[in-house]
Amino acid sequence: MKNKLKDPELYKTIKNFLTSYLPIVKKKSPHTVSSYQDALNLYLRFITEEYHIRLRNVATTDFCQEKIVAFLEWLKKVRKNEATTINQRLSHIKGFCKYLKKNDVLSFVSYEEM
């Protein structure tokens, strides 16, 4: 039996964000797109490791203030990242959340809480 995604819209949105929105609409360089992709992959890795959620079960609701703050702490304490790296990762995650909100995937209330 094939494993189903809990929130297939999230993964579709991530793909569109990285392949269409950033490079085509926002005219971001391949290096910038790669940096956004790294930040999202790292966040998803954090969610799966720290919250013991399988990747297929990660949902849009996992992009919330509580988990993002915990992610920033994880970057600092576990990965030993400098403040500049942590701020860049936060900026990329916020950019993606703004895209989710813009496309009515993330509620305005959830975005404002961040």
C-alpha positions in Angstrom: 0.0 0.0 0.0 1.3 3.4 -0.9 1.9 5.9 1.9 -0.3 8.9 1.7 0.7 12.4 2.6 -1.3 14.0 5.4 -1.1 17.4 3.7 -0.3 17.0 0.0 -1.0 20.7 -0.5 2.0 21.6 1.6 4.4 19.7 -0.6 2.8 21.0 -3.7 3.2 24.5 -2.4 6.9 24.0 -1.4 7.6 22.7 -4.9 5.9 25.7 -6.5 7.6 28.1 -4.2 11.1 26.7 -5.1 10.6 26.1 -8.8 8.2 28.8 -9.9 7.8 31.6 -7.4 11.3 32.3 -6.3 13.2 31.9 -9.6 10.5 33.1 -12.0 8.3 35.6 -10.2 10.8 37.0 -7.7 13.8 36.5 -10.1 16.0 35.0 -7.3 19.3 33.5 -8.3 19.9 29.8 -8.2 22.1 30.3 -5.1 19.3 32.1 -3.3 16.7 29.4 -4.2 19.2 26.8 -3.0 19.5 28.7 0.3 15.7 28.7 0.7 15.6 25.0 -0.1 18.2 24.3 2.5 16.3 26.2 5.1 13.1 24.4 4.4 14.8 21.0 4.3 16.5 21.8 7.6 13.2 22.8 9.2 11.5 19.7 8.0 14.3 17.6 9.3 14.0 19.4 12.7 10.2 18.7 12.8 10.8 15.0 12.0 13.6 14.6 14.5 12.5 16.7 17.4 8.7 16.1 17.2 8.9 12.5 16.0 6.6 13.3 13.1 7.1 11.3 9.9 7.9 13.4 6.9 4.7 12.4 5.2 2.7 13.6 8.2 4.2 17.1 8.4 1.4 19.6 7.7 1.0 23.3 7.2 0.0 23.6 10.8 3.6 22.6 11.7 4.7 26.0 10.5 3.7 27.7 13.7 5.3 30.1 16.1 6.0 27.5 18.8 7.9 25.2 16.4 9.7 27.9 14.6 11.0 29.4 17.9 12.1 25.9 18.9 13.8 25.5 15.5 15.8 28.7 16.1 16.9 27.4 19.5 17.8 24.0 17.9 19.9 25.8 15.3 21.7 27.6 18.1 22.2 24.8 20.6 22.4 21.7 18.6 23.8 22.8 15.3 25.9 25.6 16.9 24.9 28.1 14.2 25.9 31.8 14.5 23.3 34.5 14.8 23.7 35.5 11.1 22.9 32.0 9.9 20.0 31.7 12.3 18.6 35.0 11.1 18.9 33.9 7.5 17.1 30.6 8.1 14.4 32.5 9.9 14.1 35.0 7.1 13.7 32.1 4.6 11.1 30.3 6.7 9.1 33.6 7.2 9.3 34.1 3.4 7.8 30.7 2.8 5.1 31.3 5.4 4.2 34.6 3.8 3.9 32.7 0.5 1.6 30.1 2.2 -0.5 33.0 3.6 -0.6 34.7 0.2 -1.9 31.5 -1.4 -4.5 30.9 1.3 -2.7 27.8 2.7 -1.7 29.4 6.0 -4.3 31.4 7.9 -3.6 35.1 8.6 -3.9 34.5 12.3 -1.1 31.8 12.2 1.1 34.1 10.2 0.6 37.1 12.6 1.5 34.9 15.6 4.9 34.4 14.1 
